[in-house]
Amino acid sequence: MPIASAGNALVRHLRDRLAEAGALDGWEVEATTLREAREGAAGRRRVALALWRVQPDEAARDDLPARVASEADPPDGDGLVLRYLLLARGDDGRAEQTMLGRCMAVLHQHPVVEGPGAPGGLDATALVVTIETPPDDTYRALAGACGDPPPLVVPYTVRNVRLLPPTVGRVPDPPGTEMP
């Protein structure tokens, strides 16, 4: 899945899960850059997912055959690790903390973002979202890059994976024809 598509899928996933829980409360959810996060959006309540690093997914090589990285992603089909900062900008600190907590709960409860392709098919992909714990110095530098005063930010790692069919090498029976 291309980088921009992954960002859009992550935003849609977070926004939809917040809306389903009745927790969106007029907040916008958007993909952004560190520069855009730093400039802020006066008068807007927004959740931003700022992409700050893209790197090859070395773990994808060791994770076969359970998951195979997307062949569309460079380098050599090994996949990418996308690193995002989740931040909330709102009317006050309490509102920001509340929304940040809601977002974290959603990503904890729903860590797999469905991608294109039929579930169980050869082209089924997903994004797997995990919270990240960078060293304190790195965390402070990332938060500072988002503006002054720095907002509360939570780092996340997103891996793009292609999911193998449930039973590799066997085509599933059509629905309704299973043997008891």
Backbone as CSV, one residue per row, in Angstrom:
resi,resn,N_x,N_y,N_z,CA_x,CA_y,CA_z,C_x,C_y,C_z
1,MET,0.857,-1.163,0.000,0.000,0.000,0.000,0.909,1.234,0.000
2,PRO,0.721,2.139,-0.928,1.541,3.351,-0.975,1.408,4.168,0.316
3,ILE,2.405,4.993,0.574,2.458,5.763,1.812,1.212,6.635,1.985
4,ALA,0.834,7.381,0.961,-0.333,8.265,1.071,-1.608,7.457,1.316
5,SER,-1.739,6.314,0.675,-2.918,5.464,0.889,-2.952,4.933,2.316
6,ALA,-1.793,4.593,2.847,-1.722,4.118,4.232,-2.164,5.221,5.185
7,GLY,-1.691,6.444,4.957,-2.093,7.561,5.808,-3.589,7.810,5.742
8,ASN,-4.143,7.771,4.535,-5.590,7.972,4.371,-6.386,6.867,5.056
9,ALA,-5.918,5.620,4.930,-6.609,4.491,5.565,-6.559,4.614,7.087
10,LEU,-5.427,5.044,7.619,-5.291,5.211,9.068,-6.211,6.319,9.575
11,VAL,-6.271,7.433,8.871,-7.164,8.537,9.249,-8.618,8.073,9.203
12,ARG,-9.009,7.424,8.121,-10.389,6.944,7.971,-10.744,5.955,9.096
13,HIS,-9.813,5.051,9.402,-10.027,4.057,10.454,-10.255,4.745,11.802
14,LEU,-9.371,5.674,12.154,-9.485,6.358,13.437,-10.771,7.185,13.506
15,ARG,-11.068,7.936,12.448,-12.277,8.764,12.417,-13.532,7.894,12.512
16,ASP,-13.584,6.815,11.751,-14.763,5.942,11.754,-14.971,5.271,13.103
17,ARG,-13.896,4.790,13.729,-14.034,4.136,15.039,-14.462,5.151,16.109
18,LEU,-13.925,6.373,16.058,-14.355,7.410,17.007,-15.831,7.749,16.795
19,ALA,-16.245,7.865,15.536,-17.643,8.183,15.225,-18.566,7.059,15.704
20,GLU,-18.167,5.799,15.481,-18.971,4.654,15.925,-19.178,4.682,17.430
21,ALA,-18.153,5.133,18.170,-18.229,5.183,19.626,-18.912,6.455,20.124
22,GLY,-19.301,7.336,19.199,-19.908,8.606,19.593,-18.916,9.523,20.284
23,ALA,-17.639,9.389,19.949,-16.578,10.123,20.644,-15.898,11.170,19.775
24,LEU,-16.420,11.448,18.595,-15.768,12.405,17.701,-16.034,13.856,18.123
25,ASP,-17.229,14.138,18.594,-17.579,15.446,19.165,-17.108,16.642,18.353
26,GLY,-17.227,16.584,17.030,-16.871,17.720,16.184,-15.382,17.881,15.908
27,TRP,-14.570,16.944,16.338,-13.127,16.999,16.072,-12.864,16.525,14.656
28,GLU,-11.896,17.124,14.002,-11.429,16.685,12.694,-10.280,15.710,12.904
29,VAL,-10.160,14.747,12.007,-9.033,13.813,12.030,-8.357,13.927,10.676
30,GLU,-7.046,14.168,10.684,-6.352,14.368,9.416,-4.914,13.896,9.473
31,ALA,-4.406,13.539,8.299,-2.981,13.244,8.145,-2.278,14.577,7.926
32,THR,-1.110,14.727,8.492,-0.407,15.990,8.406,1.098,15.760,8.417
33,THR,1.828,16.823,8.298,3.282,16.781,8.407,3.679,17.455,9.718
34,LEU,4.929,17.291,10.114,5.397,17.971,11.324,5.281,19.490,11.170
35,ARG,5.580,20.001,9.981,5.476,21.445,9.737,4.041,21.914,9.941
36,GLU,3.075,21.187,9.376,1.672,21.560,9.543,1.233,21.439,10.996
37,ALA,1.730,20.428,11.699,1.405,20.264,13.120,1.978,21.427,13.926
38,ARG,3.164,21.887,13.563,3.823,22.999,14.259,3.053,24.300,14.065
39,GLU,2.564,24.526,12.843,1.844,25.762,12.554,0.479,25.795,13.223
40,GLY,-0.035,24.623,13.564,-1.306,24.566,14.262,-2.477,24.954,13.385
41,ALA,-3.617,24.995,13.996,-4.846,25.373,13.298,-5.720,26.103,14.297
42,ALA,-5.477,27.386,14.453,-6.197,28.187,15.437,-7.703,28.034,15.269
43,GLY,-8.377,27.844,16.392,-9.825,27.757,16.377,-10.389,26.430,15.931
44,ARG,-9.532,25.454,15.621,-10.012,24.139,15.184,-9.674,23.100,16.248
45,ARG,-10.560,22.147,16.377,-10.263,20.977,17.217,-9.910,19.865,16.257
46,ARG,-8.653,19.403,16.337,-8.245,18.387,15.380,-7.311,17.364,15.999
47,VAL,-7.443,16.170,15.479,-6.522,15.077,15.766,-5.652,14.960,14.532
48,ALA,-4.358,14.997,14.726,-3.434,14.929,13.594,-2.567,13.683,13.722
49,LEU,-2.368,13.045,12.599,-1.415,11.941,12.484,-0.287,12.457,11.604
50,ALA,0.833,12.790,12.236,1.971,13.370,11.527,2.991,12.285,11.224
51,LEU,3.199,12.023,9.947,4.211,11.054,9.519,5.575,11.696,9.700
52,TRP,6.447,11.048,10.487,7.758,11.645,10.736,8.914,10.774,10.259
53,ARG,8.657,9.503,9.945,9.750,8.658,9.466,9.198,7.500,8.655
54,VAL,9.912,7.176,7.589,9.602,6.022,6.746,10.886,5.224,6.627
55,GLN,10.807,3.920,6.886,12.001,3.097,6.783,11.630,1.682,6.339
56,PRO,12.601,0.946,5.798,12.324,-0.433,5.389,11.927,-1.288,6.587
57,ASP,11.044,-2.237,6.368,10.592,-3.144,7.423,11.460,-4.389,7.421
58,GLU,12.485,-4.377,8.227,13.403,-5.517,8.312,12.706,-6.745,8.900
59,ALA,11.739,-6.527,9.797,11.043,-7.654,10.430,10.212,-8.444,9.432
60,ALA,9.805,-7.822,8.334,8.968,-8.521,7.348,9.689,-9.731,6.786
61,ARG,10.991,-9.649,6.675,11.759,-10.783,6.142,11.717,-11.975,7.082
62,ASP,11.705,-11.698,8.399,11.729,-12.768,9.388,10.342,-13.297,9.714
63,ASP,9.297,-12.613,9.271,7.933,-12.942,9.642,7.258,-13.874,8.635
64,LEU,7.946,-14.327,7.616,7.374,-15.227,6.632,7.256,-16.613,7.242
65,PRO,6.291,-17.432,6.889,5.242,-17.196,5.911,3.969,-16.622,6.511
66,ALA,3.950,-16.309,7.808,2.715,-15.819,8.420,2.196,-14.571,7.721
67,ARG,3.088,-13.665,7.373,2.704,-12.461,6.648,3.788,-12.161,5.638
68,VAL,3.394,-11.610,4.518,4.346,-11.235,3.485,4.143,-9.753,3.204
69,ALA,5.220,-9.008,3.165,5.114,-7.572,2.894,4.590,-7.351,1.485
70,SER,3.952,-6.248,1.288,3.382,-5.916,-0.012,4.470,-5.784,-1.063
71,GLU,4.273,-6.406,-2.210,5.244,-6.312,-3.293,5.292,-4.921,-3.896
72,ALA,4.271,-4.119,-3.625,4.228,-2.781,-4.192,5.112,-1.803,-3.440
73,ASP,5.518,-2.151,-2.234,6.300,-1.234,-1.428,7.784,-1.480,-1.583
74,PRO,8.561,-0.442,-1.797,10.002,-0.587,-1.867,10.559,-0.774,-0.470
75,PRO,11.764,-1.212,-0.281,12.648,-1.739,-1.302,12.447,-3.233,-1.467
76,ASP,12.512,-3.688,-2.670,12.438,-5.103,-3.017,11.270,-5.838,-2.373
77,GLY,10.146,-5.151,-2.192,8.956,-5.818,-1.667,9.026,-6.171,-0.207
78,ASP,10.007,-5.654,0.531,10.136,-5.998,1.939,9.209,-5.195,2.836
79,GLY,8.533,-4.196,2.310,7.591,-3.419,3.097,8.235,-2.232,3.774
80,LEU,7.389,-1.446,4.398,7.831,-0.229,5.055,7.282,-0.165,6.475
81,VAL,8.018,0.514,7.324,7.543,0.880,8.647,7.290,2.378,8.588
82,LEU,6.060,2.770,8.873,5.690,4.177,8.887,5.558,4.600,10.344
83,ARG,6.215,5.677,10.697,6.181,6.149,12.080,5.399,7.462,12.134
84,TYR,4.350,7.446,12.945,3.442,8.585,13.074,3.466,9.118,14.498
85,LEU,3.179,10.405,14.609,2.884,11.011,15.902,1.394,11.305,15.918
86,LEU,0.737,10.853,16.951,-0.671,11.156,17.162,-0.723,12.350,18.104
87,LEU,-1.389,13.419,17.692,-1.513,14.577,18.567,-2.897,15.174,18.452
88,ALA,-3.298,15.850,19.512,-4.612,16.500,19.548,-4.411,17.975,19.868
89,ARG,-5.073,18.834,19.093,-5.062,20.287,19.333,-6.508,20.708,19.536
90,GLY,-6.783,21.257,20.712,-8.164,21.621,20.997,-8.273,22.932,21.719
91,ASP,-9.436,23.122,22.339,-9.737,24.372,23.022,-8.915,24.550,24.294
92,ASP,-8.635,23.446,24.984,-7.880,23.515,26.232,-7.219,22.165,26.498
93,GLY,-6.390,22.128,27.520,-5.649,20.913,27.854,-6.538,19.731,28.189
94,ARG,-7.625,19.990,28.890,-8.532,18.891,29.261,-9.141,18.251,28.016
95,ALA,-9.593,19.075,27.074,-10.181,18.558,25.833,-9.141,17.768,25.041
96,GLU,-7.919,18.275,24.973,-6.856,17.582,24.243,-6.539,16.240,24.885
97,GLN,-6.441,16.210,26.221,-6.145,14.956,26.917,-7.271,13.939,26.746
98,THR,-8.499,14.410,26.800,-9.651,13.519,26.623,-9.637,12.897,25.229
99,MET,-9.444,13.728,24.207,-9.454,13.203,22.839,-8.256,12.299,22.588
100,LEU,-7.099,12.651,23.101,-5.925,11.804,22.928,-6.166,10.433,23.564
101,GLY,-6.778,10.421,24.744,-7.112,9.156,25.405,-8.088,8.327,24.593
102,ARG,-9.087,8.979,23.995,-10.049,8.266,23.152,-9.350,7.636,21.943
103,CYS,-8.471,8.412,21.314,-7.753,7.902,20.139,-6.879,6.716,20.500
104,MET,-6.187,6.827,21.626,-5.329,5.725,22.058,-6.155,4.472,22.343
105,ALA,-7.313,4.643,22.957,-8.186,3.494,23.235,-8.651,2.839,21.942
106,VAL,-9.019,3.656,20.961,-9.467,3.119,19.666,-8.347,2.318,19.013
107,LEU,-7.143,2.864,18.965,-6.034,2.167,18.307,-5.605,0.930,19.087
108,HIS,-5.812,0.934,20.404,-5.505,-0.253,21.204,-6.539,-1.352,20.951
109,GLN,-7.804,-0.960,20.856,-8.885,-1.932,20.659,-9.017,-2.393,19.211
110,HIS,-8.578,-1.564,18.266,-8.698,-1.863,16.837,-7.351,-1.605,16.153
111,PRO,-6.341,-2.454,16.414,-4.994,-2.191,15.889,-4.780,-2.584,14.430
112,VAL,-5.743,-3.245,13.822,-5.592,-3.670,12.433,-6.518,-2.839,11.551
113,VAL,-5.909,-2.164,10.584,-6.650,-1.323,9.655,-6.767,-2.104,8.359
114,GLU,-8.004,-2.385,7.954,-8.216,-3.162,6.740,-7.778,-2.378,5.526
115,GLY,-7.139,-3.087,4.617,-6.701,-2.480,3.370,-7.517,-2.994,2.213
116,PRO,-7.098,-2.679,0.990,-7.837,-3.148,-0.174,-7.665,-4.654,-0.367
117,GLY,-8.537,-5.209,-1.136,-8.465,-6.640,-1.447,-9.490,-7.416,-0.656
118,ALA,-9.892,-8.529,-1.193,-10.891,-9.371,-0.543,-10.285,-10.054,0.675
119,PRO,-10.996,-10.073,1.818,-10.475,-10.759,2.997,-10.139,-12.210,2.669
120,GLY,-8.954,-12.638,3.033,-8.518,-14.001,2.758,-8.002,-14.208,1.354
121,GLY,-8.115,-13.200,0.496,-7.629,-13.317,-0.873,-6.140,-13.073,-0.957
122,LEU,-5.591,-13.335,-2.126,-4.161,-13.172,-2.311,-3.724,-11.712,-2.274
123,ASP,-4.670,-10.788,-2.479,-4.312,-9.375,-2.481,-4.769,-8.653,-1.212
124,ALA,-5.156,-9.394,-0.160,-5.614,-8.780,1.081,-4.427,-8.160,1.819
125,THR,-4.575,-6.896,2.192,-3.539,-6.199,2.938,-4.142,-5.569,4.178
126,ALA,-3.281,-5.220,5.094,-3.709,-4.549,6.310,-2.571,-3.698,6.835
127,LEU,-2.925,-2.744,7.656,-1.952,-1.964,8.403,-2.064,-2.423,9.851
128,VAL,-0.936,-2.693,10.464,-0.915,-3.105,11.861,-0.305,-1.958,12.659
129,VAL,-1.073,-1.436,13.616,-0.701,-0.246,14.380,-0.275,-0.652,15.784
130,THR,0.910,-0.199,16.209,1.385,-0.459,17.566,1.955,0.824,18.156
131,ILE,1.778,0.981,19.453,2.339,2.133,20.132,3.854,1.940,20.220
132,GLU,4.564,3.028,20.186,6.020,2.980,20.180,6.542,3.734,21.402
133,THR,7.667,3.295,21.932,8.282,3.967,23.076,9.701,4.372,22.714
134,PRO,9.860,5.555,22.099,11.211,5.996,21.758,11.955,6.457,23.013
135,PRO,13.268,6.567,22.941,14.025,7.123,24.069,13.534,8.533,24.395
136,ASP,13.692,8.947,25.638,13.196,10.252,26.082,13.701,11.404,25.225
137,ASP,14.967,11.392,24.860,15.520,12.478,24.050,14.837,12.554,22.689
138,THR,14.605,11.411,22.090,13.916,11.368,20.792,12.490,11.875,20.942
139,TYR,11.822,11.434,22.003,10.440,11.865,22.242,10.371,13.384,22.413
140,ARG,11.266,13.938,23.214,11.271,15.391,23.429,11.528,16.143,22.119
141,ALA,12.444,15.627,21.301,12.738,16.281,20.014,11.517,16.233,19.092
142,LEU,10.818,15.103,19.063,9.622,14.979,18.222,8.512,15.903,18.703
143,ALA,8.284,15.948,20.006,7.249,16.822,20.551,7.603,18.276,20.259
144,GLY,8.867,18.635,20.417,9.306,20.001,20.141,9.145,20.377,18.683
145,ALA,9.302,19.401,17.792,9.150,19.662,16.359,7.706,19.986,15.992
146,CYS,6.775,19.686,16.893,5.352,19.940,16.629,4.903,21.315,17.090
147,GLY,5.787,22.118,17.629,5.407,23.483,17.993,5.815,23.860,19.390
148,ASP,5.598,25.126,19.698,5.935,25.651,21.002,4.711,26.371,21.544
149,PRO,4.145,25.956,22.636,4.580,24.849,23.457,4.277,23.520,22.777
150,PRO,5.098,22.511,23.062,4.872,21.220,22.407,3.564,20.589,22.872
151,PRO,2.824,20.004,21.945,1.579,19.322,22.325,1.900,17.956,22.921
152,LEU,0.888,17.348,23.501,1.028,15.949,23.900,1.049,15.121,22.621
153,VAL,2.021,14.264,22.482,2.102,13.410,21.301,2.321,11.973,21.737
154,VAL,1.787,11.059,20.953,1.979,9.636,21.194,2.518,9.033,19.905
155,PRO,3.712,8.422,19.959,4.284,7.818,18.751,3.684,6.436,18.468
156,TYR,3.413,6.196,17.182,2.897,4.903,16.737,3.707,4.402,15.555
157,THR,3.817,3.084,15.458,4.445,2.425,14.331,3.352,1.728,13.536
158,VAL,3.396,1.879,12.213,2.407,1.256,11.337,3.151,0.418,10.313
159,ARG,2.810,-0.868,10.264,3.413,-1.780,9.293,2.355,-2.181,8.275
160,ASN,2.751,-2.134,7.016,1.893,-2.555,5.918,2.199,-4.022,5.643
161,VAL,1.200,-4.875,5.753,1.420,-6.304,5.532,0.389,-6.858,4.569
162,ARG,0.804,-7.853,3.815,-0.148,-8.603,2.994,-0.463,-9.853,3.779
163,LEU,-1.724,-10.137,3.939,-2.158,-11.282,4.717,-2.315,-12.491,3.807
164,LEU,-1.788,-13.600,4.253,-1.940,-14.835,3.495,-3.343,-15.389,3.719
165,PRO,-3.857,-16.149,2.769,-5.171,-16.765,2.963,-5.149,-17.659,4.201
166,PRO,-6.328,-17.921,4.795,-6.376,-18.723,6.018,-5.706,-20.080,5.893
167,THR,-5.867,-20.755,4.781,-5.234,-22.044,4.570,-4.413,-21.944,3.299
168,VAL,-3.113,-21.799,3.452,-2.243,-21.630,2.298,-2.246,-22.902,1.461
169,GLY,-2.405,-22.739,0.151,-2.353,-23.871,-0.752,-3.685,-24.556,-0.971
170,ARG,-4.734,-24.156,-0.265,-6.045,-24.764,-0.415,-7.062,-23.663,-0.637
171,VAL,-7.861,-23.818,-1.659,-8.929,-22.859,-1.941,-10.101,-23.186,-1.025
172,PRO,-10.595,-22.194,-0.251,-11.707,-22.462,0.660,-12.962,-22.876,-0.100
173,ASP,-13.780,-23.694,0.543,-15.063,-24.089,-0.040,-15.960,-22.872,-0.131
174,PRO,-16.850,-22.833,-1.137,-17.799,-21.728,-1.227,-18.673,-21.705,0.034
175,PRO,-19.105,-20.525,0.479,-19.960,-20.446,1.667,-21.186,-21.334,1.530
176,GLY,-21.537,-22.004,2.598,-22.718,-22.863,2.625,-22.462,-24.289,2.170
177,THR,-21.223,-24.635,1.774,-20.934,-25.994,1.307,-19.993,-26.721,2.252
178,GLU,-19.790,-26.186,3.446,-18.873,-26.822,4.397,-19.422,-28.173,4.841
179,MET,-18.530,-29.093,5.106,-18.909,-30.413,5.599,-19.063,-30.319,7.125
180,PRO,-20.085,-30.969,7.686,-20.272,-30.918,9.150,-19.190,-31.638,9.897
